Amino acid sequence: MTKVVAKAVAKARKPGKPGVRELAAQATRDAILRAATQVFAKHGYDGGRVEQISKAAKSYDRMIYYYFGSKEALFIEVLEAAYRRFNEAESEVDTSHADPVQALREVARFMWGYYRRHPEFITLLNNENLHRGRHIGKSLRAAEYSSPAIGVLQAVLDRGAAAGVFRADIAARDLYLMIAALGYFYQSNRFTLSAFLGESLLAPEALAHWEAFCIDAVLRTVTPSKEKEHG
């Protein structure tokens, strides 16, 4: 094979830029996914209708079935995308800080802040839990999204334990659940809790107080007790 022919073959095999049709198809698919996220977050899986989604996406019902196959498959992809966005945002958190205590503060602050900035994430998960995880249980990607989050926290805990500032017997999974629970419950129940407690949990000072409380609770949990140190 001559060099000229080899170059031609290599060029032909090299993937080119997507064409106009491919870009248009992806844009339509993305628009449907964004619209579905909004509709399902507002109305839930049962209340969210295909017609509502296609209208919000400025598309057609048939395009939803063409790209996703069914309403359930679309809902599953909405959940997967929600988890993926969370992981992508979490990956941008700087946990390489020389001080593992500061790194752990950043992780806790991120999770609390993410729940606040993305209430649709909370409502989507709440709705899926009402269905006992029936849809996400069919996902082939769901398990992929927990590993990075746990791995990031484990690395911080390992550094802290090596430095003697964190307990060595804390499981990253358990601490992750604790951090998630502290932020998730507050955000998920902020309206009913405000009525029950007779105070606005949405007030800036209330939000700032709970963030500080969460971080303090997490650090107290991982800090070695003085009794063990001198026991």
Secondary structure, DSSP 8 states (H G I E B T S, - for coil): --HHHHHHHHHHHS-----HHHHHHHHHHHHHHHHHHHHHHHHHHHH--HHHHHHHTTS-HHHHHHHHSSHHHHHHHHHHHHHHHHHHHHHTS----SSHHHHHHHHHHHHHHHHHH-HHHHHHHHHHHHTTTTTGGG-SSGGGGHHHHHHHHHHHHHHHHHHTSS-TT--HHHHHHHHHHHHHHHHHTHHHHHHHHTS-TTSHHHHHHHHHHHHHHHHHHHS--HHHHH-
